Structure formats: structure tokens, C-alpha cells
């Protein structure tokens, strides 16, 4: 079975702001980025499009197929109290323990990376439709790539996933490629 993972386009937010499940809109250059994605996937012809329910994903999913579905399991990490706070303004007594073990330590009133990993992988394992395109976030994509490559989660940020990245996965062989 073939699955495609697609990271949303650039969000409309200043650099240096912590965000995950905050429902941020897309940047002003969305149309250009969306057209770039559409060109990359011209040969894909997905049987199904599933999107994170956050608008930065839904807008791109709608461009691909207006009949897309949403699934909350593929939302980005819940940064809890840190959502929309500048990284530099997060108290050191909160951020330092998390930075030392972001895989297991949850954000205050949010979740840990292992929580994101489990819901992302559960979603991935339950996919049944061949040629499904998933419009989602870098954290979800890294989680799935870590799962299929058996990469330790603490090392999963080695997977570089810029905005609008498309990854093709063969679920039978666990091989993947970037389109």
C-alpha cells in the first residue's frame, strides 16, 4: 500500500513563537505554495485525502480534493500553556526539563512527544485505503518516519521536513522517498 504524507504550507506566524495545535492561518503566499504542491503531486491521484483539522492543513487539503476528511489524531503536538508564547518567554524551570527529555516529558497542560508518536502511529497503522494522501504536520510526519525506520524518537529531528514536503511511503517495505 502507498501512503503520501504532506506537510502544510507556511503558517502565518512570526518566527520564534511556540505553536502546535493553535489553529494558525496560512501565510500570504499560500496560493503560490499550494500551486507548487499541486505540481509536485500531479501523478499521485489520491484515492482519499485526510487532513489535520487545523486550518493550515485543511486549506491545502481542500485545494487537492474538496471532499477531504479530517482526523484529530494527525494534529501537531499539543504545546499546552506554551501555545503562541515566544520560545524565549517560556520560563526556564518549565522548558529546561522538557528540552532535556522532550520525548517523555509533557509540556505543561499539553503532551509529550511520545504521546504524539503513539497517536500518529496508531492512525498510520489503521490506514486501509491505498494511495491515501495525508495533509499534516512535521511532528506527525517525523513520528511516522521514526516508526517505519525504527529511529529513536530523540533522533527523529534528523528528518528534515520543510513546509510543503511530500513523502511517499510503501507500507509493505517501509521504504520512503521525498517527492
KASUL-V601953 format. One record per pair of residues at least 24 apart in sequence whose C-alpha atoms are under 6 Angstrom apart, sorted by the first residue. I is the first residue (numbers start at 1). J is the second residue. Records with the same first field share a line. If there is no record, write none. Layout:
BEGIN
I = J + J
END
This chain:
BEGIN
1 = 130 + 170 + 171
2 = 130 + 131 + 169 + 170
3 = 131 + 132 + 168 + 169
4 = 133 + 134 + 167 + 168
5 = 133 + 134 + 166 + 167
6 = 134 + 135 + 165 + 166
7 = 135 + 136 + 137 + 163 + 164 + 165
8 = 57 + 163 + 164
9 = 163 + 164
10 = 163
16 = 86 + 87
17 = 84 + 85 + 86 + 87
18 = 83 + 84 + 85 + 86 + 87
19 = 83 + 84
20 = 76 + 77 + 78 + 79
21 = 76 + 78
23 = 54
25 = 55 + 56
26 = 56
46 = 131 + 132 + 133
47 = 131 + 132
48 = 132
49 = 132 + 133 + 134
50 = 134
51 = 134 + 135
52 = 136
57 = 135
73 = 119
74 = 120
76 = 137 + 139
77 = 116
78 = 110 + 111
79 = 107 + 110
80 = 108 + 109 + 110
81 = 108 + 109
117 = 143
148 = 174
END
